[in-house]
C-alpha cells in the first residue's frame, strides 16, 4: 500500500518565504478513483503576480523527493513530461487531469504557485503549496 501521509510541512521547507497574499488551496483534500479511469485535481489560487508559474508535484513517500509532473505558465507556456498528465489554467484555478490511472499514481499531489520575477533568487524560490491525498483503487 502506498503511504498517504501528509507531507506538507517537509515540502514547504524547500521553498521558504511565502509572499503575503499568495495562496493556493485544493478543492478537496482526498480523491479516490478506480484504476483505468481519469481524475481531475483542482486548486484555487491567488497571487499578486500577473505572470505566475503553477507547478504540479507527486510525492510517494518521505523516503523519496517530490517528483515534478508539469509546469503551467500564466501566459500559456507549458511543459508536459508525461503524456497522461495535462493541466488547465485560468485566473483563479489550475486543474491537473490524470488519464488511465495506475496504482502507481497513488500519492500525495501538490500544486504550487511561483512568481516569475527575475533578479532576486529569494523571490524565485517562493512557493505556496496545496496538496491532495490521492489513492487509486484496483479495478
C-alpha positions in Angstrom: 0.0 0.0 0.0 1.2 3.5 -0.8 1.7 5.9 2.0 -0.9 8.7 2.2 0.8 10.6 4.9 0.6 14.4 4.6 4.0 15.8 3.7 3.0 19.4 3.5 5.5 20.6 6.2 8.6 18.9 4.8 7.8 20.1 1.3 7.2 23.7 2.3 10.6 23.8 3.9 12.1 23.6 0.4 10.5 26.9 -0.6 10.6 29.4 2.4 9.5 33.0 2.4 5.9 33.0 1.0 4.7 36.3 -0.3 1.9 37.9 1.8 -1.4 37.4 0.0 -0.3 34.5 -2.2 -2.3 31.3 -1.6 -3.2 28.1 -3.2 -5.7 25.5 -1.9 -7.2 22.2 -3.1 -10.9 21.9 -3.7 -10.9 18.5 -2.0 -8.4 17.0 0.5 -8.8 13.4 -0.7 -9.6 11.9 -4.0 -10.2 8.2 -4.7 -10.7 6.7 -8.2 -10.6 3.3 -9.9 -7.6 2.1 -11.9 -8.0 2.8 -15.7 -10.3 5.8 -15.1 -9.4 9.5 -15.2 -9.3 12.0 -12.3 -9.0 15.8 -12.1 -7.4 17.6 -9.2 -8.2 21.3 -8.9 -6.9 24.1 -6.7 -7.9 27.7 -6.3 -5.1 30.2 -6.2 -4.4 33.9 -5.6 -1.2 35.7 -6.3 -0.1 39.3 -6.6 1.9 38.5 -9.7 0.5 38.9 -13.2 2.5 36.0 -14.6 2.8 33.1 -12.2 4.1 29.6 -12.7 1.8 26.8 -11.5 3.7 23.6 -10.6 2.4 20.1 -10.0 4.3 17.6 -8.0 3.7 14.0 -6.8 5.1 12.5 -3.6 5.0 8.8 -2.9 6.8 8.6 0.5 9.1 10.5 2.8 11.9 8.3 1.6 11.9 10.0 -1.9 12.0 13.6 -3.1 8.8 15.0 -4.7 8.5 14.2 -8.4 8.0 17.1 -10.8 5.0 16.4 -13.0 4.5 19.6 -15.1 4.6 23.4 -15.2 1.9 25.7 -16.5 2.7 29.4 -17.0 0.2 32.2 -16.6 0.8 33.3 -20.2 0.2 29.9 -21.8 3.7 28.3 -21.7 3.7 24.7 -20.7 5.9 21.7 -20.2 4.5 18.2 -20.0 7.0 15.4 -19.2 4.3 12.7 -19.2 1.5 12.4 -21.8 -1.0 11.0 -19.3 -0.9 14.3 -17.4 -2.5 17.6 -18.5 -3.3 20.9 -16.9 -5.8 23.7 -17.4 -5.2 27.2 -16.0 -7.3 30.2 -15.6 -7.1 33.4 -13.5 -8.3 31.7 -10.2 -7.7 28.0 -10.5 -5.5 25.3 -12.0 -6.5 21.7 -12.6 -4.4 18.6 -13.2 -6.1 15.8 -15.2 -4.5 12.3 -14.9 -5.7 9.8 -17.5 -5.6 6.0 -17.5 -4.9 5.8 -13.8 -2.4 3.3 -12.5 -1.9 2.0 -9.0 1.5 3.8 -9.0 -0.4 7.1 -9.3 -1.5 6.7 -5.6 0.4 9.5 -3.9 0.2 12.9 -2.3 -0.1 15.5 -5.0 1.0 19.2 -4.7 0.1 22.2 -6.7 2.4 25.2 -6.1 2.5 28.8 -7.4 5.7 30.7 -8.0 6.1 34.3 -9.4 8.2 34.7 -12.5 10.0 37.7 -11.1 13.7 37.9 -12.1 16.7 39.3 -10.4 16.0 38.1 -6.9 16.8 34.4 -6.1 14.8 34.5 -2.9 11.7 35.6 -4.8 12.2 32.8 -7.3 12.0 30.2 -4.6 8.8 31.4 -3.1 6.0 28.8 -3.4 2.7 28.4 -1.8 1.5 24.8 -1.8 -1.8 22.9 -1.8 -1.9 19.2 -1.6 -4.2 16.1 -2.0 -4.1 12.6 -0.7 -4.9 10.6 -3.9 -5.5 6.9 -3.9 -6.2 4.6 -6.9 -8.3 1.5 -6.3 -7.6 -1.6 -8.3 -10.2 -2.1 -11.0 
